[in-house]
Structure formats: structure tokens, C-alpha cells
């Protein structure tokens, strides 16, 4: 069902409600200014349910609301959704990011999980990091990133929370990155602070990306970084093709409606599911990867 903007629809449901809409839930106008290179050296939807998010073409979205464990059959609840026209250009999953204390540890983690070793990427001189890459499609890849011991420590915190990793920390799928054609507009539309827009460079690649001032992961990694590539050709197109692709990305957070609102405001396209965490469970991500040997999980 497609609903007009500026209308509020109240739904009563027992266990599952399917909502398809073209417009974003809620509004956000927080603006994050562009950070110059020289600087280096809202309201939540009150709904007690588990949320699954599927974004697809034409900004059509399916939101599935399921009662938490313990809800009784016949226990009728209600929720209000305010719809506002989304003027942001559609965003797409650009890459998923594995953080590790060393690239060697990260490569072992990926090889054990997927049966394929990622290939060398390069250095991020301004962040004191380096990475490995694995193609997941013509415009999507997996990144393994770690501090580079051969580079000087940057005067600002490293991105992706890498300064907080202990030497024996286990590699993990820590966060993800969303591609936009206009990072200023997408950042301004976000109801969450994803970071300051900063110019970055690696080899022949240039891009803009959002980075929190403290280097932390937005929303414990469930919130994505935004990226805008300067070049038309996507970096994944030049990577070795092992026949891998992203099946779906699952996001787990204690406030799933908050995450769903963020993704809606970004007009995200891609197979992403948002789930409520269990009591005491930390926010985390899981990715299903299609491989020639069948589906695998990170």
C-alpha cells in the first residue's frame, strides 16, 4: 500500500503487520558540515516490536512488525507512523567492514568464514590504517581494515573504532558503508549523527566519507558511514571476482525503530533487515554471503 505524505495512519495488529510505503518515516534535518583537510594533522517510533526492513526499487519499503516474546495472541497494540516525502537520492550498500588488530588476523577470519582470502588494498595515510578487499559484486565489496604499524599514528582518532582494539581482539564484522551521490544532502537528512564529512584518498581513489570526531562507530556499528566516490567507476569493479555476492545484511540493535527511521531517511536500496536485540545483547551485524560452495555467514 502506498500512502500520501502528511497523513497519519493507525494500525491495530496482533502478530504481524506488513507496511509498504514510498515515503520516509519521521524527519531529520541534522546537517553535518564538510571537514576541510586542514582539520586533520528524533524522535523515535514508540513501538515494542521486532522490526525487519527490506528496501528495494522505487523507494518501496516493507516493514514487518512482530510482537516480542511473551506477547499473547489477541493482545492488540497500536502504532502511529508519520510519512513525509523523501527528497534524498537513493543510497546503496557500498561495502561491509571487518575490523581487526592486524590485517593478517582479519584475512584469516575472512578466509575461514568464506573460503576466500581478500586481496591487498592499500594505505590510508591520514588515518594510519591499511586494508584488504574482497569483491561482492560490481559495486559492492568487503573490506578488512586494521592499524598500519608502518605509518605514524594520526593526530586524530583513527576511524572505525580501531584505536580501541586490543592486540588480541577478535576480528569481526564491525560496521558498513552506504554510498550516496550527494553526501551533503544524505548527511543532512539523517536523524542520527554519522560523523563529519571528510575528504580521503588512497592510491588513485578519492572520496568523501563521514567520520565521527572521536573515531567511534555510529550506533555501535549499526549506523553506517556515508561515502561519495569521486570517480564514476566503482572500486569493486576492478577487484578479482571469486563468485561471491552479498545475500543480505542483518542489523541488530536495542532500538530497531530508530535504525529503521535512519535507513528510511537515507532512501536505502538493498537487502537489509533490522532486528531488535535480546535483553543484554550488544548491537551487532551479520552478513549472508553467497559463495560457489553455498551461503556463508560473517
N, C-alpha and C positions, 0 to 999 in steps of 0.2 A: 504494500500500500504506500502511496506517495502522498505526503501531507504538505499543505501550503505553509509558508512561513508565518510567524507571529500568532500561531494558534496553539493552544494547549489542549492535549488530548489525555484524558484519564482512562487508564486501563485497569480493569479488575481481572485477576487471573489466579489460578490455583498453582500449577506447577511450571508450565512453560508458556512464554509469550514470544511470538515472532514479530519483530517490527522491521519493516524495510522503509528506509527513508532516504531522501536525497540531500536533506539539509542537516546542518550540524546541530548537535545538542549543546545548548548553552552558548556562551560567547566569551571571547577572550581578546583583549586588545593590548596585552602587555608588550611593550616594544623593547627590544634589546639592541643597543647601538652597535655599530661596527667598531671593532677594536683595531686601531692602527698598529702596524708592525712595530712602530717605535715603542709601543707599550710593553713589548717583551724585553728581555736582557739577559574555582572561583566559587566559584560556588559549586559544590558537588551535588550530584543527584542522590538524594537520600532514598536508597533502595536496598534492602537487606538481601540481595540475591547474588548468585554466581553469574558472571557475565561472559558470554562468548561473542567475539567480534569477528565478522567476516567482511572485508572490504573488497569491492570488485569494480567493474567498469561503470562509468557514468555516475560515480559517487554513490552508487546504491550500496546500502549497508544493511546487514542483518544483525540484529542484537537479540540474543537469546537470554532470557532471564529465568533462572531456575532457583527455586527455594533452597536455602541452606539445609543441611542435615537436621532432622528433628522437626521440620515443618509438617503439620498434619494435613492429610487430604481434607479439602473443604475449608482450609484456613485461608480466607480470601484477603489479599493485600492489594494495595493500590500504589501507583507511581505516576508522577507527572513528568512529562518531557516537554521542554520548550524548544521549538525548532526555529532556527534562524538561517537565512540563506548564507551559504558558504562561498565566499568570493575568492578564496585561495585556490591557486592552481593545484591540481592533484599531485600528491607526493608518492614516492615509491620506496620500497625497501632497497637500499643500496648495498649494504653489507652487514654481516654479523661479526662480532668481535670477541675473540678469545684472548683474555689477558693471562700472562704467565710471568714468573720471575726471570726466566730466560727463554730465548727462542727455542733452544734445544728441548726444554721441558714442554713447551707449547706444541712443538712439532710431534713429539711422542704422543701427546694427548690426542691430537687430531688423527694421527696415523692409526692408533689403537681403536678409535671410535669409528672412523670412516674407511680405513684400509688404504688410504692415500696420503702421501706426505705433501704438505704445502711447499710451494716454490719460493725462492728468495724474492723479497720485495725491495726494500731499501731503507735508508736512514731518514729520520725526521730531525734535522739538526737543531731546530729551535725548541724541540721538546725532549731531546736526549733519548730518543727511542728508535727502534728499528722494527721491521715486520716481515712476516711471511704471508703468502697469499694463495688461495685455492679458489678456482673458478666454480661458481654455482649457476652459471648461465651467462648470456651475452652481456648482461648489465647488472650482475649481482655476484658477489664473492664473499668468501670467508677470510677474515684477517686474524693472524696471530700477532700480537704486539707485546713488546717487553722493553724494559730499560736497556739501553745500549751502553755497555761498560767502556766502550772506546770513546764515547762522547762525554764532554763536560756536562755536569749537572746544570740544568737550566736555572735561571734566577727565579722563575715562577714554578708553581707545582706542575708536575707532568700531568698530562691528560689521562682519562680512563682510570683514575684512581691508582695509577702504577706506583706512586710514592708510598702507598700504604701496604704494598705487597711484601710479605716476609720472604726471605730467601728460600724457604721450604714450602711456600704456599702452593697449593694445587692449582694447575691451570683450570680455567672454567670459561664457559660462555657467559661473559660479563655484561654485554650490552649490545646495542645495534645502532645502525646509522640510517637515516632516512634522506633520500635525495629529493631536492626541490629545484625548480628552475628560477626561483626568486627567494633567496634565503631571508631577505629583509621582511618580505611580506609574510612568509611562513612563520618566522620567529615572532612577528608582531601578532599573529593570530593565535599563538599558543597561550593557553590559560596557565601553563607552568613555565618556570624559568629554566630553560635548557642551556643557558650559557651566553657568553658574549661572542659575537661573530668575529672570527679571526682569520686572516689570510695564512695559508700554509703552502708548502712546496716540498716536493720530493722528486728528484730526477727531472723528467720532462713534464711532470704533473703539477698543476696549480689548482687550488680550490679554496673555498671559504667554508668554515665549519664552526659550529657553536661549541664553546669550551667553558665550563664553569670556572670562575676565578680561582676556586680552591682545588681544581682538578678532580673533584669528586664526580661520581656517576649520578646523573639526574634520576630521582626517584629510585635510588638503589640499582640503577642499570636498566630498569624497565622503561624509563623515559629515554627516548633516542637522542642522539646528536643529529643535527641537521647539517647537510652538506650540499654545496653547489659547485659542480665541477666547471672549470674554466674552458675546457676543451670539449668538443662535440662528441668525440669517440670515447666510449666508456672504458676505463682501465681493464675491466674484466674481459673485454673482447680480445685482448692481447695475451691472455693467460692460457696455459695449456689446458685442453679440455679432457677431463677424465670421465665424462659422462655423468657428473653429479649435478643435482639441482635441489633447490630448497622446496620441500613439500609444504611445510607450514612453520610458523614461528608462534610459540606459546609464551604468553607473559603472565606471570603470577604476582599479584600484589594484594595487599590488605584492603585497598580501596579501588576495586575494579572499575567503578563508575567514573572515578577520577581519570583513570587511564583511557577509558573509552571516550570520554569527552575530549581528551588531548588528541587522540587519533582522529576523531571526527573533525576537529578544527583544522587538522592538517590535510583533510580530504585524502586520507591514505588509501592507496590501492595495493592489495597484496593479501595473501592468506595469513592473517594474524588472528589469534584467539587470545582473549583476555579472561583470566580466571581469578577468582578470589583465593587467597592463600588460606590454609587451615590455621587454626589457632596456634600461635607461636612460630609459625613457619616464616622464614625470611623470604623477601622478594627475590625472584629468580626468573631465568629464561630457559626455554628448551626449544631446540630446533630439530625438526624431522628433515633428514637429508635423503633424497633418493639417490641410490648408487646402483651400479651394474649388478651388485650382489643383493639388492633389495634395500628397503628403508633402514636407515640407521638414525640414532639419536645423539645429539650433543646436549 
